[in-house]
Amino acid sequence: MQSQQEWNYWTDNTNTLDNTQAVNTLLALINRNYIEVVRLQGMTQADKIANLNDIDVYVVCLDAAKRFADKPELLKRAGYVIDQMMSNGDFICESLNNTERDAHLDQLLAKANTGYADEAVPEVQSEFITWYEQTVINRNKIVLPKAEREQIHSVLRKSAKKVQGIGKLDWHNNAELSEYLTKGSEYFLYTYFTQAQLDRLSVKQRKPFAVKKAKQQQTYNYCKSLFVDVYGSENEMKEIIRAGIINYFGSTPEKVCEDIVSGKRKVEGIGVLTEALASVIVAVIGAVVAIITAICEAVAKKTENKYGAIDQAAIEASTPNISDFDGLGFGEDEEQSGTGSKAWLWIAALAAGALLLFKKK
């Protein structure tokens, strides 16, 4: 199991910009299910097994989507083969052991491969086939022109040099669009605040969250068209952001926002607003500003983009900040444990240093 810092978006040795929408969609689903299993607190064993079994389905579909991208008849047949395997219960595996699950997945891939050669496989209609047609067959295409993709690749490669080395960020996959969004996901945390949650705060407490929520939503809307083109819908962009936030906090973004409003945000029993939120604030002001700026620069390379580039200052202004939490009553006990207002001073200093480091590059 990977730790929070070690997890990187799995691409199966592909690149998002050059994949079909089908491949990208399946990768987003696999990564979402995986991070829920390894990081989401309170997940039952049954739910973990269900997620892992779904991953097996997605992986077999992914193999077909990659192999048969230029063979539409075989891609269609693959759907019926996988559906038949599901009906036979082939994807049911009750183990949480990685070795056992790997062996089971190998068997599934081998069985599917044998089935693809069967020209007489029955064509049926089922809930899975409907999903397969919408997710795999209809998205078996690359929308962005090659020239645009090459320009965006160039932007991401240049930006990676600015991002590498800021904080503890592992930037091994430094020209990968999905990795950018995963590592920049916590920037969008405030977009998950509901109006009902914000209304529970005083006007003074509410203002920084409400203002930054609106600005983060503007950034999201600006970037959305690029991800719709490479994935096929907005939903996959949301799934990647959600997975990244779960990785940081071990909780859903909705739960994190609720705990912030309630003044109850705790991390693994250590204390209120400790390691997870501290690391987010430091990362956002440093590396994540660079990451989100890079994504916006990539969006600006799209020929149909009519909005120009988002000013980096606007991104910096909409990042979470220590002062956002003033007056939320996180308690005085944390000062003595090293997680209170005095401890936040050195965290803020680290964040400011990281931002200066980025600006100098």
N, C-alpha and C positions, 0 to 999 in steps of 0.2 A: 504494500500500500504506500502510495506516495504521500509525502507531507505537503503542507500548504505551499511552501516555497518550491517544492520539487515538481508540482503538477504543471504540465504544459499541455496545451490543446493538441490532441492526437489527430494527425492528418493522414496517417497510413502512407507516408512518403509521397504525398501529393502536395499541390499548391492550390489554395482556394481560388485564386484568380484564373487559373488554367483548367480547373475542374468543370464538369457539367454541374448544373444546379442540383441534379439528383444526387451526385456524389457529395456535394457540400451539405445538402439537407440531411443525408444519412449520417455524415460525420458529426453534425450538430446534435442529432438525436443520441448518438453513441456517447459523445462527451457529456451531454446533460445527464444521462442515466448513470454514467460512471461516477461523476462527481457527487451525485446524490448518494450513491452507495458508500463512497469512501469518506465523505465529509458531513453529510446532513445528520445532525444530532437527532436522536429519538426515532430513527428509522427502524422498523421491526425487521426481523429476519425474513419473514414472508415477503415484505415489500422489497427487500434487497434481492431476494431470489427472483421475484417478478421482474425487477429492473434488469438483472443480469440475463434472464431468459429473453427479454425484449432486445437486449444488446446483441444476443446471438442472431436473432431474426434480422436486425439491422445490418450486422456484419455480412451475413449471407447475401442480403440484398445489395450491399455495397460491392461485394465481389462481382455480382452479376452486372451492376451498373457500370463498373470499371471495364469489365471484359467485353461487354456487349454494347458499348456505347455506339459503335458503328454497325451493329447487327440488330436492327429493330425486331426482327422476327424472333431471334433467340432471346432478346431482352423480354419480349412479351411472354414467351414460353417459360422463361425463368420464374415469372410471377406465378404461373399455374403450378410449377414444380414445388415452389416454396409453400404455396397454399396447401398443396396435398400433404407436404411434410408436417405442416401445422395441424392439419386435420388428423394425422396419424399420431400426434403427440410427440413428435421427434424433438421438439424444442423444449420439452419439459426436463429440467435438471434441477434437483433439489440441493445440490452441493454449493457451498461457499468456498470450497478449496480451489485455489487458482490452477493447480496442476490438473485436477480432475475436470475443471471447466474447460481448460485449454484442449484437453484430449477430446472432450465432448464436442467442442466447436470444430475441431479437425474432422471428426466423423460427420458432422452436419455438412461441412463444405464438400467432403468427398461424396456424400450421398446426393447432394444437390447437383454436383458435376455429372454424376451418372444419369440423373434424371433429365438433364438438359439435352442429352442425346436421344431421348425418347420422343419421336415426332408424334406419337399417338397419345401423349399426355392429355387428359381430358380438360377442356376449357370450361370452367365453371364461373359463376358469379357469386362473390361472397364479400363480406365486409373488408377482408384483407385485400382482395383483388381491387376493390374500389380505391382503397388507400394506395395500393401499389401503382395503379394507373395514374393517380393524381400526383404521387410523390416521386415515382421513378420514371415512368414512361413520359408523362407530360413535361417533366423537368430534365429530360435527356437532351440538354442543349446548353450552349455557352452564348450568353447574350452580349457581353462586352466585346467590341471589336479588338483585334489583336493589338493595334496601335495604342489604344487606350490602356490595355492591360500592361503593355510594356512601359508606358509612362508611369502607371501606378506602381509597378514593380520598382522602378527607379526611385520614386519618392520614398517607398518603404525601406529600401536598402540604405539610402542616405540618412533617413531618420533613425535607423537602427544604431548608427554610430553615435548619435546623441543620447540615445536611451541606454545603451550598454554601460554598465558600471554605476548607474545612479541607484543608490540604496542597495538592496539585496536582490534586485531583480535578475532572474535567470533568463537571459535573452538569447537562448541557444537557437531559436527558430526565428531569426531576426528579419526575415523578409516575407513573413506570412501574415496575411490580413486577419485571419481568424485569431491568431495569437495576439495581434495588436488589440483586438476587441476584448479578448479574454483578460489580458493584463490591464486593460483600461476600464474594465467593467465597473469598478467601485466608484468611478467618477459619476456614474448615473444613479447612485444610491438614492438621492433625494427625490428622483422621479417616482419612487414607490410610495412616498407619503400620500395618504388620502387627505381630502379636504376635511373629513371628519376628524382625523387625527390632529391636523394642524389647528382646527377650531378648539381643541381641548387646551391649547397653550394660550398664554397671554399674548397680547399684541406684540410686545417686545420680544418674547420668546419665539413667536411664530415667524417674525419678519425674515431672519436669515434663511430659514428653511424654505419659506414660500418663494422668496426672490430667487434663490439658487435652484429650486425645483423648476421654476419657469425657464431659467437660462439653460439648465441641463436639458430640458425638453426641447428647446430650440436647437441645441447642438445635436441631439438625437435625431430630430426631424431633418436637419441638414445632411446628416450622414446616411439616413435611411435609404435613399435611392440606390446608393452603391451596393448595399447589402441585399436589397431586393433583387437587383440584377444578378448578383453572384449566387444567391440562394433560391430565388423564386418567390419568396414572400418575406414579409416583415417578421413573421413569427420566429424564424431561425435567428435573426439578430437578437430578438428578445431572449431566446433560449441561451445564447452564448453569454449575454450580459448576466442573466440569472445564474448560470453555472459559475461564472467568475465570482459573483458576490457570495454564493454559497461556499465556494472554496475559501474565501477570505474569512467568513464569519462562522461557518458550520451551521448556519441557519438560513432560512429563506429571507429575501430582502423585505418581504412584508413583516416578518417577525422582528427583524432588526429595527425597522422603522417604528414599530409598535413599542419595542423596548426602549428606544431612545425617547419617545414621547412620554413614556411612563417613568423614565428615570431608572430603568431596571436593567440596562444592558450589561450583562455579565458574561464572562468568557470562562467556561470550564471551571467555575467555582473560584476563580482567582480573585475577582473583584469587579467593581463597576467600571465600565469603559476602560478596560486594561489593554492587553496586548493587541487584540484584533483591531479595535478602533484606532489605537495609536499607530499601528502599522499602516492602516488605511490612510490616515491623515498625512503621515510622512510620505507615503508613496504617491498619493494624489498630487501633492504640491510639487513633487520632484518628477519621478519617472512618468506618472500618468498624465501630467500636463503635456509632456513630450509626446506620449502615445496618442492622446486624443487630438493634439495639434497635427500629428502626422496623418491620422485618418482623415481629418478635415482637408489637409493638403491633397490627399489622394482623391477625395471627392471632387475637389476643384479641377482635377484633370479630366473629369467626365465631360464629354462634348456638350451634353444637354444641360449641364449645370449652369444655371442662370443667376446664381446668388453670390458669386465671387467666393473668396476665402474668408472663413471666420477668423477674426482677430484673436491672436493668442491671449491677449489681455482679457478678452471676454471669457475664455476657458479658465484662466487663472482665477478670475473673479467669481466663478461659479463652482469652485471646488470646496469641499468641506474644510472648515477651519476651526481651530480651537475655540474661538469666540462664539461660534454658533451655539455652543452648549452652555453659555452663561445663563445662570438662573434656572437651570432645569433640575436642580436639587439632587445632584449625584452624590452628595454626602461629603462630610468632612473626614470620615474615617480613612478615606483613600489617601489623604495627604500623608498619614503616618505609614501607610503601606507602600508609598512610592508611586501611587497612581492618582493622586489628587491634583489640585491646582498648581502646587509647586512643581510636581513632577512634569506637568504639562509644559513648563517653561523650557526645559531642555528638549522636549519633543518638538516644540515650535522652532527652536533654534536649529535642530537637525533638518526640519522641513525647509526652513529658509535657506540653509546651506545647500540643500539638494537643488532647490530652484535656481540659485545663483550658479551652481555647477552646470545646469542645463543651459542657462542663458549664455554662458561663456563659450560653449562648444559651437 
